[in-house]
Amino acid sequence: MYLMKDIVRDGDPVLRKVSQKVEFPLSDEDKKLADDMMEYLINSQDEKIAEKHQLRAGVGLAAPQVGVSKMMASVLVPAEDGSDKPQLKITLINPVIVRNSVQNAALSEGEGCLSVDKDVPGFVPRSDRITIKYDDFDGNSQTLRVRDYPAIVCQHEIDHLNGHLYYDKIDKKQPFELDPSTVVIS
């Protein structure tokens, strides 16, 4: 089980590298990586487990964040209505954004990251809707369309696979300025 001590922190070079494509069939090591990343997200969203192990809550975790430079990221977005069925639960292998909306979106409170301990205030403009091509566990190409909060989470994780951190996208001169047409998500 991953703990906070296993999460690579900002400043480690692995976070700024472009990750390597994952080869198929998946190795046992790659399957374990996927399982362990999703397990961290599940545990971090469970109040009792998170408190016991002092886990910061996360909705996404990319392989570089655990020191593995591979194109793999897990996403677990809880249901909006509080039900047990998550809004999005997926492990993306070799993901590529193939289509994105002109309409931008940003989180009202800004973004955070398990790998970034300091608070970096500001809006992070992203596409409101995206289409992702990715490989499933059998190596079959799949397509995923997401919008709003799940789209923001997926873009944040795919950025990790390409060596980018969320604060790279914040306007340094005007961190709280957005184009008026941007959707602000609470």
N, CA and C atoms as an extended XYZ file, in Angstrom:
558
Properties=species:S:1:pos:R:3:atomname:S:1:resname:S:1:resid:I:1 pbc="F F F"
N         0.848       -1.182        0.000 N   MET     1
C         0.000        0.000        0.000 CA  MET     1
C         0.895        1.247        0.000 C   MET     1
N         0.586        2.168       -0.923 N   TYR     2
C         1.324        3.423       -0.945 CA  TYR     2
C         0.912        4.294        0.233 C   TYR     2
N         1.902        4.950        0.822 N   LEU     3
C         1.683        5.932        1.875 CA  LEU     3
C         2.230        7.262        1.378 C   LEU     3
N         2.030        8.326        2.134 N   MET     4
C         2.514        9.637        1.701 CA  MET     4
C         4.033        9.640        1.505 C   MET     4
N         4.756        8.834        2.254 N   LYS     5
C         6.218        8.776        2.096 CA  LYS     5
C         6.616        8.217        0.721 C   LYS     5
N         5.687        7.526        0.057 N   ASP     6
C         5.967        6.947       -1.258 CA  ASP     6
C         5.686        7.914       -2.402 C   ASP     6
N         5.008        9.019       -2.097 N   ILE     7
C         4.659       10.006       -3.127 CA  ILE     7
C         5.868       10.904       -3.379 C   ILE     7
N         6.302       10.955       -4.635 N   VAL     8
C         7.439       11.785       -5.045 CA  VAL     8
C         7.034       13.250       -4.947 C   VAL     8
N         7.928       14.064       -4.398 N   ARG     9
C         7.618       15.478       -4.185 CA  ARG     9
C         8.246       16.365       -5.260 C   ARG     9
N         7.611       17.521       -5.434 N   ASP    10
C         8.074       18.537       -6.371 CA  ASP    10
C         9.576       18.762       -6.169 C   ASP    10
N        10.302       18.825       -7.268 N   GLY    11
C        11.747       18.970       -7.228 CA  GLY    11
C        12.443       17.690       -7.681 C   GLY    11
N        11.746       16.532       -7.574 N   ASP    12
C        12.312       15.278       -8.053 CA  ASP    12
C        12.255       15.293       -9.586 C   ASP    12
N        13.360       14.979      -10.258 N   PRO    13
C        13.396       15.050      -11.726 CA  PRO    13
C        12.373       14.163      -12.439 C   PRO    13
N        11.926       13.072      -11.808 N   VAL    14
C        10.959       12.177      -12.473 CA  VAL    14
C         9.657       12.909      -12.800 C   VAL    14
N         9.333       13.946      -12.010 N   LEU    15
C         8.086       14.687      -12.255 CA  LEU    15
C         8.164       15.599      -13.478 C   LEU    15
N         9.364       15.838      -13.967 N   ARG    16
C         9.535       16.731      -15.118 CA  ARG    16
C         9.939       15.983      -16.383 C   ARG    16
N         9.955       14.649      -16.321 N   LYS    17
C        10.299       13.845      -17.494 CA  LYS    17
C         9.039       13.431      -18.242 C   LYS    17
N         9.155       13.260      -19.557 N   VAL    18
C         8.067       12.660      -20.328 CA  VAL    18
C         8.147       11.156      -20.094 C   VAL    18
N         7.038       10.571      -19.656 N   SER    19
C         7.009        9.151      -19.320 CA  SER    19
C         7.120        8.268      -20.556 C   SER    19
N         7.565        7.038      -20.326 N   GLN    20
C         7.698        6.039      -21.395 CA  GLN    20
C         6.363        5.340      -21.612 C   GLN    20
N         6.088        4.965      -22.871 N   LYS    21
C         4.878        4.204      -23.171 CA  LYS    21
C         4.924        2.865      -22.453 C   LYS    21
N         3.775        2.390      -22.059 N   VAL    22
C         3.652        1.081      -21.419 CA  VAL    22
C         3.524        0.036      -22.526 C   VAL    22
N         4.289       -1.037      -22.407 N   GLU    23
C         4.271       -2.122      -23.388 CA  GLU    23
C         3.270       -3.202      -22.966 C   GLU    23
N         2.755       -3.917      -23.969 N   PHE    24
C         1.804       -5.005      -23.723 CA  PHE    24
C         2.389       -6.311      -24.212 C   PHE    24
N         2.006       -7.446      -23.599 N   PRO    25
C         1.103       -7.551      -22.461 CA  PRO    25
C         1.710       -6.904      -21.216 C   PRO    25
N         0.828       -6.461      -20.322 N   LEU    26
C         1.289       -5.817      -19.101 CA  LEU    26
C         2.114       -6.789      -18.266 C   LEU    26
N         3.201       -6.291      -17.722 N   SER    27
C         4.007       -7.094      -16.803 CA  SER    27
C         3.295       -7.159      -15.454 C   SER    27
N         3.680       -8.112      -14.641 N   ASP    28
C         3.126       -8.195      -13.282 CA  ASP    28
C         3.430       -6.902      -12.522 C   ASP    28
N         4.606       -6.324      -12.777 N   GLU    29
C         5.006       -5.069      -12.142 CA  GLU    29
C         4.045       -3.931      -12.530 C   GLU    29
N         3.668       -3.868      -13.818 N   ASP    30
C         2.745       -2.826      -14.276 CA  ASP    30
C         1.341       -3.036      -13.706 C   ASP    30
N         0.895       -4.284      -13.612 N   LYS    31
C        -0.419       -4.579      -13.025 CA  LYS    31
C        -0.440       -4.165      -11.553 C   LYS    31
N         0.642       -4.458      -10.836 N   LYS    32
C         0.731       -4.086       -9.424 CA  LYS    32
C         0.744       -2.560       -9.272 C   LYS    32
N         1.460       -1.875      -10.155 N   LEU    33
C         1.492       -0.411      -10.139 CA  LEU    33
C         0.077        0.147      -10.268 C   LEU    33
N        -0.683       -0.353      -11.237 N   ALA    34
C        -2.062        0.110      -11.453 CA  ALA    34
C        -2.921       -0.169      -10.219 C   ALA    34
N        -2.813       -1.374       -9.676 N   ASP    35
C        -3.592       -1.735       -8.480 CA  ASP    35
C        -3.226       -0.851       -7.296 C   ASP    35
N        -1.923       -0.643       -7.092 N   ASP    36
C        -1.461        0.145       -5.948 CA  ASP    36
C        -1.872        1.615       -6.055 C   ASP    36
N        -1.849        2.167       -7.275 N   MET    37
C        -2.259        3.566       -7.447 CA  MET    37
C        -3.750        3.729       -7.141 C   MET    37
N        -4.580        2.803       -7.655 N   MET    38
C        -6.021        2.894       -7.391 CA  MET    38
C        -6.296        2.655       -5.904 C   MET    38
N        -5.566        1.727       -5.290 N   GLU    39
C        -5.750        1.459       -3.867 CA  GLU    39
C        -5.452        2.712       -3.043 C   GLU    39
N        -4.410        3.454       -3.405 N   TYR    40
C        -4.111        4.692       -2.685 CA  TYR    40
C        -5.311        5.641       -2.761 C   TYR    40
N        -5.873        5.813       -3.958 N   LEU    41
C        -6.993        6.744       -4.122 CA  LEU    41
C        -8.196        6.299       -3.295 C   LEU    41
N        -8.503        5.013       -3.328 N   ILE    42
C        -9.629        4.486       -2.550 CA  ILE    42
C        -9.389        4.729       -1.062 C   ILE    42
N        -8.203        4.376       -0.590 N   ASN    43
C        -7.878        4.554        0.831 CA  ASN    43
C        -7.859        6.016        1.239 C   ASN    43
N        -7.358        6.876        0.366 N   SER    44
C        -7.244        8.301        0.707 CA  SER    44
C        -8.607        8.980        0.797 C   SER    44
N        -9.615        8.382        0.158 N   GLN    45
C       -10.967        8.948        0.200 CA  GLN    45
C       -11.820        8.337        1.317 C   GLN    45
N       -11.281        7.349        2.010 N   ASP    46
C       -11.958        6.726        3.146 CA  ASP    46
C       -11.445        7.421        4.415 C   ASP    46
N       -12.321        8.154        5.099 N   GLU    47
C       -11.889        8.981        6.231 CA  GLU    47
C       -11.103        8.202        7.285 C   GLU    47
N       -11.577        7.009        7.646 N   LYS    48
C       -10.922        6.235        8.710 CA  LYS    48
C        -9.539        5.757        8.278 C   LYS    48
N        -9.450        5.210        7.070 N   ILE    49
C        -8.161        4.707        6.571 CA  ILE    49
C        -7.194        5.872        6.373 C   ILE    49
N        -7.696        6.952        5.794 N   ALA    50
C        -6.845        8.126        5.540 CA  ALA    50
C        -6.294        8.687        6.846 C   ALA    50
N        -7.127        8.764        7.865 N   GLU    51
C        -6.668        9.293        9.145 CA  GLU    51
C        -5.654        8.344        9.788 C   GLU    51
N        -5.932        7.059        9.746 N   LYS    52
C        -5.036        6.063       10.346 CA  LYS    52
C        -3.638        6.116        9.727 C   LYS    52
N        -3.582        6.252        8.394 N   HIS    53
C        -2.294        6.223        7.690 CA  HIS    53
C        -1.802        7.621        7.292 C   HIS    53
N        -2.547        8.661        7.719 N   GLN    54
C        -2.205       10.051        7.421 CA  GLN    54
C        -2.017       10.286        5.918 C   GLN    54
N        -3.030        9.882        5.162 N   LEU    55
C        -3.013       10.041        3.704 CA  LEU    55
C        -3.722       11.335        3.328 C   LEU    55
N        -3.137       12.083        2.399 N   ARG    56
C        -3.844       13.229        1.823 CA  ARG    56
C        -4.818       12.690        0.788 C   ARG    56
N        -6.029       13.222        0.803 N   ALA    57
C        -7.047       12.770       -0.143 CA  ALA    57
C        -6.625       13.099       -1.565 C   ALA    57
N        -6.856       12.155       -2.463 N   GLY    58
C        -6.532       12.354       -3.872 CA  GLY    58
C        -7.627       11.813       -4.762 C   GLY    58
N        -7.763       12.410       -5.931 N   VAL    59
C        -8.711       11.924       -6.938 CA  VAL    59
C        -7.973       11.397       -8.167 C   VAL    59
N        -6.670       11.582       -8.197 N   GLY    60
C        -5.861       11.077       -9.306 CA  GLY    60
C        -4.441       10.840       -8.837 C   GLY    60
N        -3.791        9.847       -9.449 N   LEU    61
C        -2.406        9.547       -9.129 CA  LEU    61
C        -1.742        9.004      -10.390 C   LEU    61
N        -0.664        9.649      -10.805 N   ALA    62
C         0.064        9.239      -12.009 CA  ALA    62
C         1.335        8.501      -11.598 C   ALA    62
N         1.767        7.560      -12.436 N   ALA    63
C         2.943        6.740      -12.131 CA  ALA    63
C         4.178        7.566      -11.741 C   ALA    63
N         4.471        8.687      -12.421 N   PRO    64
C         5.645        9.465      -12.009 CA  PRO    64
C         5.566        9.927      -10.548 C   PRO    64
N         4.361       10.075      -10.022 N   GLN    65
C         4.202       10.522       -8.635 CA  GLN    65
C         4.628        9.465       -7.620 C   GLN    65
N         4.801        8.232       -8.093 N   VAL    66
C         5.336        7.178       -7.223 CA  VAL    66
C         6.692        6.727       -7.752 C   VAL    66
N         7.330        7.604       -8.557 N   GLY    67
C         8.694        7.368       -9.010 CA  GLY    67
C         8.852        6.484      -10.220 C   GLY    67
N         7.753        6.200      -10.927 N   VAL    68
C         7.797        5.326      -12.093 CA  VAL    68
C         7.491        6.146      -13.340 C   VAL    68
N         8.444        6.255      -14.240 N   SER    69
C         8.279        7.081      -15.435 CA  SER    69
C         7.602        6.291      -16.551 C   SER    69
N         6.330        5.958      -16.319 N   LYS    70
C         5.529        5.213      -17.303 CA  LYS    70
C         4.211        5.928      -17.507 C   LYS    70
N         3.654        5.791      -18.715 N   MET    71
C         2.395        6.438      -19.098 CA  MET    71
C         1.191        5.702      -18.505 C   MET    71
N         0.991        5.892      -17.206 N   MET    72
C        -0.135        5.257      -16.528 CA  MET    72
C        -0.618        6.174      -15.412 C   MET    72
N        -1.931        6.331      -15.312 N   ALA    73
C        -2.513        7.166      -14.260 CA  ALA    73
C        -3.861        6.584      -13.855 C   ALA    73
N        -4.142        6.660      -12.559 N   SER    74
C        -5.432        6.217      -12.037 CA  SER    74
C        -6.236        7.436      -11.607 C   SER    74
N        -7.548        7.354      -11.845 N   VAL    75
C        -8.461        8.448      -11.518 CA  VAL    75
C        -9.651        7.868      -10.768 C   VAL    75
N       -10.015        8.501       -9.650 N   LEU    76
C       -11.178        8.090       -8.869 CA  LEU    76
C       -11.904        9.350       -8.412 C   LEU    76
N       -12.935        9.718       -9.179 N   VAL    77
C       -13.731       10.912       -8.871 CA  VAL    77
C       -15.000       10.450       -8.166 C   VAL    77
N       -15.185       10.856       -6.898 N   PRO    78
C       -16.384       10.437       -6.168 CA  PRO    78
C       -17.661       10.947       -6.835 C   PRO    78
N       -18.749       10.261       -6.528 N   ALA    79
C       -20.056       10.670       -7.052 CA  ALA    79
C       -20.422       12.041       -6.509 C   ALA    79
N       -21.068       12.840       -7.337 N   GLU    80
C       -21.503       14.170       -6.906 CA  GLU    80
C       -22.568       14.087       -5.826 C   GLU    80
N       -23.403       13.031       -5.894 N   ASP    81
C       -24.525       12.905       -4.957 CA  ASP    81
C       -24.149       12.175       -3.670 C   ASP    81
N       -22.875       11.819       -3.514 N   GLY    82
C       -22.433       11.156       -2.298 CA  GLY    82
C       -22.658        9.647       -2.272 C   GLY    82
N       -23.182        9.102       -3.368 N   SER    83
C       -23.419        7.652       -3.412 CA  SER    83
C       -22.092        6.898       -3.493 C   SER    83
N       -22.166        5.585       -3.337 N   ASP    84
C       -20.957        4.756       -3.353 CA  ASP    84
C       -20.362        4.580       -4.745 C   ASP    84
N       -21.199        4.721       -5.773 N   LYS    85
C       -20.699        4.529       -7.138 CA  LYS    85
C       -19.969        5.792       -7.598 C   LYS    85
N       -18.643        5.684       -7.855 N   PRO    86
C       -17.896        6.885       -8.252 CA  PRO    86
C       -18.349        7.436       -9.600 C   PRO    86
N       -18.136        8.712       -9.767 N   GLN    87
C       -18.433        9.382      -11.030 CA  GLN    87
C       -17.502        8.857      -12.122 C   GLN    87
N       -16.244        8.604      -11.749 N   LEU    88
C       -15.261        8.059      -12.694 CA  LEU    88
C       -14.224        7.269      -11.915 C   LEU    88
N       -14.030        6.010      -12.314 N   LYS    89
C       -13.003        5.148      -11.725 CA  LYS    89
C       -12.322        4.442      -12.889 C   LYS    89
N       -11.050        4.817      -13.145 N   ILE    90
C       -10.387        4.291      -14.334 CA  ILE    90
C        -8.864        4.380      -14.184 C   ILE    90
N        -8.185        3.443      -14.791 N   THR    91
C        -6.737        3.545      -14.955 CA  THR    91
C        -6.478        3.733      -16.443 C   THR    91
N        -5.843        4.840      -16.760 N   LEU    92
C        -5.536        5.198      -18.146 CA  LEU    92
C        -4.105        4.767      -18.452 C   LEU    92
N        -3.930        3.974      -19.499 N   ILE    93
C        -2.603        3.533      -19.924 CA  ILE    93
C        -2.326        4.162      -21.286 C   ILE    93
N        -1.182        4.797      -21.408 N   ASN    94
C        -0.787        5.493      -22.643 CA  ASN    94
C        -1.851        6.484      -23.118 C   ASN    94
N        -2.399        7.310      -22.209 N   PRO    95
C        -3.473        8.223      -22.620 CA  PRO    95
C        -2.981        9.401      -23.456 C   PRO    95
N        -3.832        9.777      -24.413 N   VAL    96
C        -3.572       10.938      -25.256 CA  VAL    96
C        -4.898       11.681      -25.416 C   VAL    96
N        -4.878       12.985      -25.200 N   ILE    97
C        -6.074       13.789      -25.448 CA  ILE    97
C        -6.148       14.034      -26.947 C   ILE    97
N        -7.208       13.535      -27.579 N   VAL    98
C        -7.331       13.638      -29.035 CA  VAL    98
C        -8.309       14.730      -29.459 C   VAL    98
N        -9.120       15.203      -28.518 N   ARG    99
C       -10.064       16.270      -28.838 CA  ARG    99
C       -10.344       17.043      -27.560 C   ARG    99
N       -10.457       18.346      -27.686 N   ASN   100
C       -10.810       19.149      -26.533 CA  ASN   100
C       -11.684       20.317      -26.962 C   ASN   100
N       -12.511       20.757      -26.024 N   SER   101
C       -13.443       21.849      -26.309 CA  SER   101
C       -12.707       23.184      -26.324 C   SER   101
N       -13.302       24.136      -27.015 N   VAL   102
C       -12.809       25.510      -26.992 CA  VAL   102
C       -13.149       26.116      -25.631 C   VAL   102
N       -14.284       25.694      -25.080 N   GLN   103
C       -14.736       26.172      -23.768 CA  GLN   103
C       -13.758       25.710      -22.688 C   GLN   103
N       -13.265       26.651      -21.892 N   ASN   104
C       -12.379       26.311      -20.789 CA  ASN   104
C       -13.151       26.195      -19.488 C   ASN   104
N       -12.513       25.537      -18.523 N   ALA   105
C       -13.062       25.414      -17.178 CA  ALA   105
C       -11.911       25.527      -16.192 C   ALA   105
N       -12.248       25.902      -14.961 N   ALA   106
C       -11.254       25.977      -13.885 CA  ALA   106
C       -11.965       25.720      -12.568 C   ALA   106
N       -11.239       25.159      -11.614 N   LEU   107
C       -11.813       24.940      -10.291 CA  LEU   107
C       -11.798       26.250       -9.511 C   LEU   107
N       -12.897       26.543       -8.830 N   SER   108
C       -13.012       27.808       -8.111 CA  SER   108
C       -11.945       27.962       -7.030 C   SER   108
N       -11.537       26.852       -6.417 N   GLU   109
C       -10.524       26.934       -5.356 CA  GLU   109
C        -9.120       26.669       -5.871 C   GLU   109
N        -8.960       26.546       -7.178 N   GLY   110
C        -7.658       26.209       -7.755 CA  GLY   110
C        -7.410       24.713       -7.629 C   GLY   110
N        -6.239       24.277       -8.029 N   GLU   111
C        -5.905       22.857       -7.967 CA  GLU   111
C        -4.850       22.610       -6.904 C   GLU   111
N        -4.763       21.368       -6.514 N   GLY   112
C        -3.727       20.921       -5.597 CA  GLY   112
C        -3.131       19.650       -6.162 C   GLY   112
N        -2.102       19.139       -5.496 N   CYS   113
C        -1.412       17.963       -6.015 CA  CYS   113
C        -0.725       17.246       -4.864 C   CYS   113
N        -0.816       15.927       -4.858 N   LEU   114
C        -0.159       15.142       -3.812 CA  LEU   114
C         1.355       15.342       -3.824 C   LEU   114
N         1.912       15.689       -4.976 N   SER   115
C         3.362       15.876       -5.098 CA  SER   115
C         3.820       17.298       -4.779 C   SER   115
N         2.878       18.215       -4.605 N   VAL   116
C         3.221       19.617       -4.347 CA  VAL   116
C         2.717       19.973       -2.949 C   VAL   116
N         3.661       20.126       -2.011 N   ASP   117
C         3.291       20.389       -0.615 CA  ASP   117
C         2.881       21.829       -0.360 C   ASP   117
N         3.407       22.767       -1.153 N   LYS   118
C         3.070       24.176       -0.920 CA  LYS   118
C         1.767       24.523       -1.641 C   LYS   118
N         1.107       25.546       -1.141 N   ASP   119
C        -0.108       26.038       -1.781 CA  ASP   119
C         0.308       27.012       -2.879 C   ASP   119
N        -0.139       26.754       -4.109 N   VAL   120
C         0.146       27.667       -5.218 CA  VAL   120
C        -1.210       28.212       -5.679 C   VAL   120
N        -1.587       29.398       -5.199 N   PRO   121
C        -2.909       29.936       -5.521 CA  PRO   121
C        -3.019       30.411       -6.968 C   PRO   121
N        -4.229       30.287       -7.493 N   GLY   122
C        -4.513       30.764       -8.845 CA  GLY   122
C        -5.386       29.778       -9.602 C   GLY   122
N        -6.024       30.299      -10.635 N   PHE   123
C        -6.856       29.455      -11.490 CA  PHE   123
C        -5.976       28.689      -12.473 C   PHE   123
N        -6.387       27.441      -12.748 N   VAL   124
C        -5.695       26.592      -13.722 CA  VAL   124
C        -6.675       26.348      -14.866 C   VAL   124
N        -6.584       27.147      -15.943 N   PRO   125
C        -7.530       26.971      -17.047 CA  PRO   125
C        -7.249       25.674      -17.814 C   PRO   125
N        -8.318       24.918      -18.047 N   ARG   126
C        -8.227       23.654      -18.792 CA  ARG   126
C        -9.449       23.549      -19.701 C   ARG   126
N        -9.416       22.601      -20.613 N   SER   127
C       -10.579       22.369      -21.469 CA  SER   127
C       -11.715       21.794      -20.636 C   SER   127
N       -12.930       22.262      -20.895 N   ASP   128
C       -14.092       21.785      -20.148 CA  ASP   128
C       -14.483       20.369      -20.569 C   ASP   128
N       -14.272       20.029      -21.834 N   ARG   129
C       -14.603       18.690      -22.344 CA  ARG   129
C       -13.416       18.162      -23.129 C   ARG   129
N       -13.102       16.883      -22.901 N   ILE   130
C       -12.001       16.260      -23.639 CA  ILE   130
C       -12.383       14.841      -24.057 C   ILE   130
N       -11.707       14.381      -25.108 N   THR   131
C       -11.795       12.988      -25.525 CA  THR   131
C       -10.396       12.407      -25.415 C   THR   131
N       -10.298       11.282      -24.719 N   ILE   132
C        -9.010       10.629      -24.473 CA  ILE   132
C        -8.990        9.275      -25.170 C   ILE   132
N        -7.912        9.006      -25.887 N   LYS   133
C        -7.642        7.656      -26.396 CA  LYS   133
C        -6.648        7.051      -25.414 C   LYS   133
N        -6.914        5.819      -24.985 N   TYR   134
C        -6.027        5.150      -24.043 CA  TYR   134
C        -6.093        3.647      -24.280 C   TYR   134
N        -5.181        2.932      -23.664 N   ASP   135
C        -5.182        1.471      -23.752 CA  ASP   135
C        -5.764        0.910      -22.464 C   ASP   135
N        -6.559       -0.169      -22.593 N   ASP   136
C        -7.053       -0.847      -21.405 CA  ASP   136
C        -6.025       -1.898      -20.969 C   ASP   136
N        -6.342       -2.675      -19.973 N   PHE   137
C        -5.383       -3.631      -19.410 CA  PHE   137
C        -5.000       -4.737      -20.391 C   PHE   137
N        -5.827       -4.954      -21.404 N   ASP   138
C        -5.518       -5.968      -22.417 CA  ASP   138
C        -4.791       -5.374      -23.618 C   ASP   138
N        -4.551       -4.068      -23.602 N   GLY   139
C        -3.857       -3.419      -24.709 CA  GLY   139
C        -4.781       -2.956      -25.817 C   GLY   139
N        -6.087       -3.042      -25.585 N   ASN   140
C        -7.061       -2.582      -26.580 CA  ASN   140
C        -7.248       -1.081      -26.466 C   ASN   140
N        -7.310       -0.415      -27.611 N   SER   141
C        -7.516        1.027      -27.636 CA  SER   141
C        -8.957        1.352      -27.260 C   SER   141
N        -9.111        2.322      -26.354 N   GLN   142
C       -10.423        2.745      -25.885 CA  GLN   142
C       -10.542        4.253      -26.021 C   GLN   142
N       -11.774        4.741      -25.984 N   THR   143
C       -12.034        6.173      -26.031 CA  THR   143
C       -12.872        6.552      -24.819 C   THR   143
N       -12.504        7.653      -24.186 N   LEU   144
C       -13.232        8.158      -23.030 CA  LEU   144
C       -13.536        9.631      -23.267 C   LEU   144
N       -14.808        9.989      -23.075 N   ARG   145
C       -15.207       11.398      -23.152 CA  ARG   145
C       -15.611       11.847      -21.752 C   ARG   145
N       -15.015       12.948      -21.299 N   VAL   146
C       -15.332       13.471      -19.968 CA  VAL   146
C       -15.478       14.987      -20.045 C   VAL   146
N       -16.184       15.509      -19.056 N   ARG   147
C       -16.399       16.957      -19.003 CA  ARG   147
C       -16.363       17.424      -17.560 C   ARG   147
N       -16.249       18.729      -17.398 N   ASP   148
C       -16.275       19.380      -16.093 CA  ASP   148
C       -15.188       18.813      -15.165 C   ASP   148
N       -15.536       18.510      -13.921 N   TYR   149
C       -14.531       18.106      -12.935 CA  TYR   149
C       -13.731       16.864      -13.363 C   TYR   149
N       -14.381       15.781      -13.836 N   PRO   150
C       -13.593       14.624      -14.279 CA  PRO   150
C       -12.607       14.973      -15.411 C   PRO   150
N       -12.977       15.893      -16.288 N   ALA   151
C       -12.066       16.313      -17.369 CA  ALA   151
C       -10.851       17.035      -16.789 C   ALA   151
N       -11.082       17.870      -15.785 N   ILE   152
C        -9.972       18.584      -15.148 CA  ILE   152
C        -9.019       17.592      -14.485 C   ILE   152
N        -9.576       16.620      -13.760 N   VAL   153
C        -8.744       15.611      -13.090 CA  VAL   153
C        -7.916       14.833      -14.116 C   VAL   153
N        -8.544       14.386      -15.197 N   CYS   154
C        -7.819       13.617      -16.225 CA  CYS   154
C        -6.701       14.452      -16.847 C   CYS   154
N        -6.977       15.720      -17.136 N   GLN   155
C        -5.940       16.579      -17.721 CA  GLN   155
C        -4.786       16.786      -16.745 C   GLN   155
N        -5.092       16.930      -15.465 N   HIS   156
C        -4.057       17.093      -14.444 CA  HIS   156
C        -3.140       15.862      -14.444 C   HIS   156
N        -3.731       14.663      -14.486 N   GLU   157
C        -2.933       13.427      -14.448 CA  GLU   157
C        -2.143       13.220      -15.747 C   GLU   157
N        -2.746       13.515      -16.880 N   ILE   158
C        -2.040       13.377      -18.163 CA  ILE   158
C        -0.881       14.366      -18.221 C   ILE   158
N        -1.071       15.557      -17.638 N   ASP   159
C         0.045       16.510      -17.546 CA  ASP   159
C         1.238       15.882      -16.825 C   ASP   159
N         0.976       15.154      -15.735 N   HIS   160
C         2.070       14.488      -15.004 CA  HIS   160
C         2.865       13.561      -15.934 C   HIS   160
N         2.172       12.885      -16.828 N   LEU   161
C         2.835       11.926      -17.718 CA  LEU   161
C         3.708       12.627      -18.748 C   LEU   161
N         3.456       13.920      -18.919 N   ASN   162
C         4.225       14.716      -19.875 CA  ASN   162
C         5.181       15.700      -19.205 C   ASN   162
N         5.401       15.510      -17.905 N   GLY   163
C         6.383       16.320      -17.184 CA  GLY   163
C         5.921       17.701      -16.769 C   GLY   163
N         4.593       17.906      -16.694 N   HIS   164
C         4.052       19.218      -16.321 CA  HIS   164
C         3.354       19.149      -14.966 C   HIS   164
N         3.425       20.228      -14.208 N   LEU   165
C         2.699       20.344      -12.951 CA  LEU   165
C         1.638       21.428      -13.095 C   LEU   165
N         0.578       21.321      -12.310 N   TYR   166
C        -0.581       22.208      -12.468 CA  TYR   166
C        -0.209       23.679      -12.401 C   TYR   166
N         0.735       24.040      -11.545 N   TYR   167
C         1.037       25.460      -11.373 CA  TYR   167
C         1.745       26.058      -12.584 C   TYR   167
N         2.226       25.200      -13.510 N   ASP   168
C         2.812       25.704      -14.760 CA  ASP   168
C         1.770       26.470      -15.577 C   ASP   168
N         0.487       26.142      -15.383 N   LYS   169
C        -0.598       26.728      -16.176 CA  LYS   169
C        -1.206       27.980      -15.539 C   LYS   169
N        -0.791       28.316      -14.326 N   ILE   170
C        -1.331       29.506      -13.652 CA  ILE   170
C        -0.639       30.745      -14.215 C   ILE   170
N        -1.439       31.745      -14.575 N   ASP   171
C        -0.900       33.010      -15.072 CA  ASP   171
C        -0.161       33.688      -13.913 C   ASP   171
N         1.147       33.815      -14.031 N   LYS   172
C         1.973       34.342      -12.935 CA  LYS   172
C         1.650       35.806      -12.619 C   LYS   172
N         1.299       36.576      -13.646 N   LYS   173
C         1.024       37.997      -13.440 CA  LYS   173
C        -0.389       38.241      -12.900 C   LYS   173
N        -1.350       37.429      -13.367 N   GLN   174
C        -2.740       37.591      -12.943 CA  GLN   174
C        -3.328       36.215      -12.607 C   GLN   174
N        -2.942       35.639      -11.470 N   PRO   175
C        -3.347       34.269      -11.152 CA  PRO   175
C        -4.850       34.064      -10.968 C   PRO   175
N        -5.583       35.138      -10.681 N   PHE   176
C        -7.022       34.988      -10.476 CA  PHE   176
C        -7.846       35.623      -11.586 C   PHE   176
N        -7.233       35.807      -12.759 N   GLU   177
C        -7.946       36.326      -13.928 CA  GLU   177
C        -8.248       35.170      -14.870 C   GLU   177
N        -9.482       35.122      -15.356 N   LEU   178
C        -9.895       34.113      -16.326 CA  LEU   178
C       -10.644       34.790      -17.459 C   LEU   178
N       -10.608       34.180      -18.613 N   ASP   179
C       -11.449       34.621      -19.712 CA  ASP   179
C       -12.899       34.544      -19.218 C   ASP   179
N       -13.721       35.554      -19.495 N   PRO   180
C       -15.107       35.569      -18.993 CA  PRO   180
C       -15.938       34.366      -19.424 C   PRO   180
N       -15.561       33.700      -20.508 N   SER   181
C       -16.349       32.552      -20.971 CA  SER   181
C       -15.967       31.260      -20.256 C   SER   181
N       -14.946       31.303      -19.404 N   THR   182
C       -14.511       30.101      -18.685 CA  THR   182
C       -15.551       29.666      -17.658 C   THR   182
N       -15.837       28.361      -17.647 N   VAL   183
C       -16.745       27.786      -16.666 CA  VAL   183
C       -15.968       27.602      -15.365 C   VAL   183
N       -16.475       28.172      -14.276 N   VAL   184
C       -15.819       27.993      -12.981 CA  VAL   184
C       -16.600       26.923      -12.207 C   VAL   184
N       -15.877       25.860      -11.856 N   ILE   185
C       -16.510       24.702      -11.205 CA  ILE   185
C       -16.212       24.751       -9.705 C   ILE   185
N       -17.278       24.689       -8.920 N   SER   186
C       -17.129       24.714       -7.449 CA  SER   186
C       -16.807       23.337       -6.909 C   SER   186
